[in-house]
Amino acid sequence: MNTLARIKPRVAVPAVLTAALSLATLAGPAQAASNPYTPQGVCGAGFGVIDHHELRSGAVQLGTVYLLYNAASGKNCAVTMKEKGVGKKTPTMVFLQRQGAGTKTNRGRFAYYAGPKRVSAKKTCVRWGGSIKVGSRSAAYYSLFEHCG
């Protein structure tokens, strides 16, 4: 028997095994995409979450709207993070308003989040919220003026 005949089965078995494993991986259950972004990462250094509200449509959580604060700058930041439809551009919105001022809104079709929206709000109340629509499901949250301080 020549050397090529002995090598060929050793090469063919790993190639067949690799192809079979690749097909098994493709046929496995689909994993939902998770959001690679965080509210702190979107708002920036120094911001910490002070409140949040889940955006639910029945038992399905579409995302969460977050309110963050940076004590050093006296600024609030709001962002709506998607949990369903991540990576797909769907209607998503966030708003933030300092009492006595206009509303700052970021509304559009986004793949991961809406925002950030920031306002200076030291010793002032803010109103905040957001919404998400994925397919036939939608959810929204709108706060009253709160977090006065």
PyMOL commands that set and color helices and strands:
alter all, ss='L'
color gray80, all
select helices_A, chain A and resi 3-27+39-43
alter helices_A, ss='H'
color red, helices_A
select strands_A, chain A and resi 48-57+60-70+75-82+90-98+103-110+113-120+126-134+137-142
alter strands_A, ss='S'
color yellow, strands_A
deselect
rebuild
show_as cartoon
